[in-house]
Amino acid sequence: MIDETGSSPLVVLGAGPGGYAAAFMAADLGLQVTLIDEEENPGGVCLYRGCIPSKTLLHAVGVLEDARRAARWGMEFSEPRLDLEKLRGFRDEVVTRLTGGLGQLARQRSVGYLRGRASFADARTLKVAKPDGGEETLAFGKAILATGSRPASLPGLSLESPRLWDASAALALREIPESLLVVGGGYIGLEMGSVYAALGSRVTVVEMTAGLLPGVDRDLVSPLARRLEKLFLAIRLNTRVVSLEEEAGGIRAQFEGGGELDAGAVYQAVLVSVGRKPNSDLPGLEKTRVELDRRGFIKVDERRRTADPDIFAIGDVAGEPMLAHKATHEGRVAAEVIAGRKVAFEPRAVPAIVFTDPEVAWCGLTETGAREQGRTVKVARFPWAASGRALTLDRPDGVTKLVLDPASGQVLGMGVVGSGAGELISEGVLAVEMGALAADVMLSIHPHPTLSETIMEAAEAFLGESTHIYRKRG
């Protein structure tokens, strides 16, 4: 909130999941707060052009895929008629309801909301350029930088074309191209590629590494890769895009892989999803003591404080993982520190979810991470082919696994691949945060028949007492 002198005790730059959570928490703790963002209401990229619209579309095409899958069960439907305008309308309705609700929550908390783009005039003063062309000067006592991130571009490629998309352009859903090239086999590329493939596009995915979802445990990726091989026209690994040239019928891509140069094909649209980079290039930031690392992230300590003691940074701009829920918790920590509480951001497990079909989710220590650390772990798996609930859903293509300390049985991490995996991972987060043992998970009665039972059964497998997995005794 701005007082009559044109100052605010606390300003938050960026109203995404980290920024608005920080502002709301600070207000709940009795602080006067001004939240600054270019959008009409809080929400940020996540709500306007990211997490929420993408999951809305993924849900819609999931219904489409379920209808097609139902033929296996003797339930056949006529081919659905796609109304893009209505689908876009549904997406926009969800976004409007959420962002409008956040605007109301800001007003209820008396959080000042200033719409515009902020720059630093000096270490304690902001200039805010408003949408109407005006400018406002705002002095502050403390600041939280929650400016997020933006899509990274392909290095060395400078093509400008309406056929060349980033994630926001793909989410606009202006058309369904006959052919779509997705550059990057990470979560954004696979999620959006899945949407367009389900809606009728011939999708080709190009990934420069040896596998999809680089860094994720291979046993979690494998079931997804098998499904995507059927859904997509092609998946090309160990392949790099070296040029993109626009022609009359689309964009021609040249690839390099295996020591050869391939002229590839012409695609009606190309989606570049090769990661994101932090929005740390704030005008005037050099007038503060804030420091950046070599990748452009703002350096922070465990309390989210920068090298400038009155300026904090949270979310994507403050480092990986670039996840909305991580930003939210960081924002709350920063607000509490500013309010005088002795807290720190020290999670043992930050969950990650890829909302493809099947979903992939993990938290805590992974097998890949354990190998990189040279740490010995025990992994217990439960295949969904042995799950009654998975079979009733006709989705046996899943696995639940626990990463455990071999001596104590403490749960160090969890991974799941399967339908609805994202709804299961929170139990793993809780187990890791509480230092639970496999025995604790095993002795916690899980309802039957549910997919959550697979977590209990994985713990049973570790202890050699799984009901549904036979283990020959030596």
N, C-alpha and C positions, 0 to 999 in steps of 0.2 A: 504494500500500500504506500502510495506517495503522499508525503505530508505537504503542508503549505509552503515549505522551503524548497520543494522540488527534490526531496531526497527520500531514500528508502533504506531502513536498517538492513534488509536482505533483498537482493535481487537474484532471480533465477533466470538464466539465459537458456531458452529452449523448453518447450512445454510437452515433450514426449513423455513416455512412461517413467523415465527417471526424473525429469524436471517437474512435472506436475505432482508426482509422489513426494518429492522433496518440499515443494511449496506447501502442499496440503499438510504434511507432517509438521513443518515449521509453524504453520498457522495453528495447528492443534496444540502445539507446545507454547503458544502465546506470543509468537514473533509476528511482526508486521512484515509482509512479504509482497513483492511485486514480481509477477511472472511475465516474461517477455518472449513473444513468438510472432512469427509472420502470419500464422493461420488465424482464422476467426475465433476458434475455440481451442482449448488444449487438446492434445492427442498426438501431435508429432507425426513423423513418418510412419511409425508403427500403425497408428489408427487410420491415417489418411491414405497412405500409399504403400503399406507394407503388410505387417502381420494380419491385421483384421480383414482387409479386402482379399488377400490371398487365401486365407482360410475359408472365407465365404465362398469363393469360387471352387476351392478344393472340395468343400462339402457338396456343392451342387454337382460337380462331376462325379463325386463318390456315389451319389444317388443314381446317376446315369450308369455307372459301372455295376452297381448292385442289380439294377434292372436287367442288364445284359447277362450277369452271372446267374440270375434266377432261372434261366432256361435249363440249367443243370438239375433244378429241383422240380421241373415240370410246370414252371410258371413263365409263360412267354408273353411279352408285351410287343406292341407294334413299335417300330422305330420312332423315337421321340422327335418332336419338331422343336428346333432350337429357336428361341426368340431372344436374340442378343440384347435388345433394348430392355426387356423385362429382367434379364439376368443382371445387366448393369444396374437397373433400378433397385433390385434386391440388395446388391452390393452397396450401393449408395445409401440405401435406407439404414442398413446396419451401421455404416460409418457415421451417418448423421445422428442416429440415436445415441451412439456412444460419445461422440464429441460434444453434442449438445448437453448430455448429462454431465460431462466433465465441466462444461462452462457453468452449469447450475451449481455444482459442488464448489467451484471456485468462488462464486458469489456468496454462497451460504457461509463459507469460511472467511469472507471479507478479504480474500486474496486479490490484490490489485492485478489487473490484466492489461498489459500494454502491448498493442499490436504493432509490430514493426521489426526492423533489422537493427541490431545493436552493434556499436563499435566502441572501443575504448578511447576516450579523450585523454585520460591519464589513468593512473593506477586506482583511482577511486571515483571516476566519473565516466558515465556512459553517454553516448549520443545515440538516440533511437530515431531512425528514419522511418516515418509513418507511411502507410499506403497512399494517403492523400497528398503526399509530397512534403508535408510538414516535418519538423524535427523537434525532438524533446531532449533536454539535457537532464540527466538523472544522476545525482550523487548517491553513493551507497556505502554502507558499513562493511557488509560481507557480501560475497557473490558466489553462486554455484554455477559452474559452466556445464550445461547439459545439451550441447549443440549437436550431438549425434554424429552420424556418418553419411556418406554418399557413395553411390556405386563407383567402383574403380573402372578405368577404361583399359582397353588393350594397348599395351605399350607399342609405340611405333606405327599405330594405325590411326589415321585421322579422318576417316570417311564421315561425312555428315549427310544423313539421309533419313527421311521418315520411316524407311524400312529397317533402320538400325535401331534396335530397342535397348533400353535398360529395363530394370525390373518394373519401374513405375509405368513405363510405356506399355509393357506387357500386361500389367494389371488394368490398364485402361480398357482393354478388350474391345477395341474399335472394330476389329475384323478377325476372322479366323483364316489365316493364310493357308494355302494348299500345302506349302512346304515351309518348315521353320528350322533354322540352324540354331542350336543352343551352344554357346561357347562357354564351357565351364561345367564340370560335373559335380558341383557342390550343391548345397541344399536348395538355394534359390533356383538354379537351373533345372534341377530335377523336379521341384514342385511345379514351376511354371510350365516346364515341358510336359508334365503329366496332364495339366489342365488342357493345354492346346491339343495334345494327342487324343484325349478323351472327346474333345469337341470336333475332331476330324482332321487335324493337321498331320502331315507326315513329318515327324520330328526326328532330327539327327542331332545327337549330342557328341561334342568333341571335348575331350579331357586330356590335358597335357601329361598327367601322371599315369601310373599303371593301374589305377582303379577309381571307381566312383567314390564320392565322399572321402577325399583324402584325409587321413588321420583317424578315421573311425575304424574300429575293430572289424576285420574282414568277415568274421562269422555273422556279424550283424548286417553287413552290406550285401552278402551273397543272396539271401532270399529276395531282397529288393531288386538287385541286379537281374536276377532271373525273370522277374515279372516285367521289368522295364525293357528287357530284350524282346519281349513279345509286344509290348505297347508301342515302343519307338520303332521307326524305320531302321535306324542304325545307331550304334554306340561305338565311337572310335576313341580308343585309349592310346596313350603315348603319342598323341597327335597335337600339333600346334598350328594355329591359324597364323599364316605369314602375310596374307593380304586379303583385302576385301575391296571389290570394285563393283560399282553400280552399273547395271546394264538395263536394257529396255524391259526385260522380264523379271528383274530382281537384282540380287547381289550375288556376284560370283566370288566364292571363297577358294583360296589356295591353301593347302595344308602341307605340313612337313611332319614326317614320322617314319621311323625305320630307315633313315638315311635317304629317303626319296621325297621328291616334291610332287604333290598331287594337285592338279587343277580343280579337283572336286566337282562341284555342281553349282547351279544357280538356285538361290532360295528366295522365296517371296518376302521373307523377313528373317532377320538375324537378331537373336537375343544374346547380349553380352552379359554374362554373370560370372565375373572372375574375382569376386570379392568386393569389399567396401573399404574406404579409407576415411580417417577421422576428419571431422569439420573443425580442425584446430587452427586454421588460417584465419582467425578472427582479426578484423582490422583493428590495429592499435594494441594488440596483445603484447607486442614487444615493449610497450610502455610500462608493463607490469614486470614482476619477477618470475612469472610463470615460465616453466621450462618444458621443452618437448624432447622426446627420445628420438632415435634415428628414424623411426617409422612414422613420426608425426603425432604420436599419442602424447597427451599431456601427462607429465609425471606427477604421481600422487603417492601419499603414504597410506597406511592402513586406515586412517581416518578420512581419506579422500581429500586431504589438504595438499595444495600445490606448494611450490617453493615460495610463493607469496602467501604468508600465513592467513590473510583475510580472503583468499580466493580458493575455492574448492572445485573439483571436477569429477564428474560421474558419467557412467554409461559408456557408449561407444567411443567418445572422444578421449576417455581415460584408459582405454586398453581392452584387450580381449578377455573373455569371449564377448562378442558383440550381440548381446541378447537382451531383450526388453526386461525380463524379470530380474536379470542381474543389475540393470540400471535402476530399477525400482528400489531394490534393497540398498544399493549404494546411495541413492537419493535420501532414503530415510536415515541412513547412518550419518550422512553429511549434515542433515537438518538437526539431528540429535546432538552432534558434536557442537554445532553452532549454538545450540540451546544450553550447552554446558554439561551434557551427559558424557560419561566416560564409556564410550563404545568404540568399536572398530569393525571394519568389514573383513571378516575372517572365516568365510564359509569353507566347509570341508567338501561340499558337493554343490555344483551349479548344474542343474539339469539342462540337457540339450535335446531338441526334438526335430526330426525331419518329417514334415507332414505329408509324406508321399503315401502310396498304397502298395505294400504295407508301410506303416510308420516305423521309424527307427528312433530309439530314445536311449540315452545313457546318462550316468551321473557318477561323480566320484572318480576313483582310480579305474582306468581302463586297462585291458591287457596290453595295448600298445604303449600306454604310459608306463606300465610296470616294466616292460622290456627296455624302454628308454632309460629308466632309472636304475636298471639292473636289480630290480626287486623281485624276490621270489613270492609268487602268489599261487593260490589254488583257485581254479575256476570250476564252478558247478553249473551245469546246464540242464534245463528241462525243455524237451522238444514239445511244441504245441500239438504235434501229431498224437501225443498221449493225453491231450486235454479234452475232456468231454465237451466243455463249452466251445472250444475252438472248432471242434468237429460239427457241433450244432450250427455254427456260423458259416460252415464250409470254408474255414480259414485255418487250416492246419499248417500253413507256411510260416510259422513263427518259432521263436526261441526266446526263452528267458534265462538269463545267466547272472550269477553272483560272482564277484571277484572278492576273494576272502584271504585273510591272513592264515597260512596253513597251520600255524601252531595254535593260535587262540580261537580261530574261527570267526574273528571280527569281520563284519561286512565293510569292505573298503570301497566297493563300487557295485554298480548294477547296470546291465544292458538288456534291452528288449527290442526285438523286431517282430512286428505283427500288427494286425488290425487293432487300432486303439492303443498302441504302445505308449503314446504320450499320456494317457490317463492312468497308466500303471506306474510310471517312473517315480512319482512322488513318494511312494512307499520306500523306494530305494534311497531317496534323499533323506528321509526321516531316519532310516536305519543307519546310514553313514553318519549323519549329524549326531545321533544319540549314542554312537559307538556300539550298536547292537551286535550280538553274536548270531551265528547261523541258528543256534538253538533257540534264541528269542523269536526269530522269524518262524521257525518250525513249530514252536509251541503256541504261536498266535493263531487262533482258529480262523481260517478264511472260509467265506461262504461258498457253497457248492450249488450249482455249477457256475463258476466264474473264471475269467481269465486271471484274476488276482491269485487264484490257487497256484498258478504256475510259479509264483514267487516262493510260496511255502514249499512247493515240491522241489524247487532248486535247492533250498536250504536242506531239505530232507536228503537230497542226492549227495550233498557235501558230507553229511553225517552217515551216509550209507544206509539210510532207512526210508528210501522213497517207496511209497505204496505202488506207484505206477511205473517204476523203472526197476527191472530185475538186475540185481548185482550178485554175481556168483561169489560166494565166500571162499577165500583161499584156505 
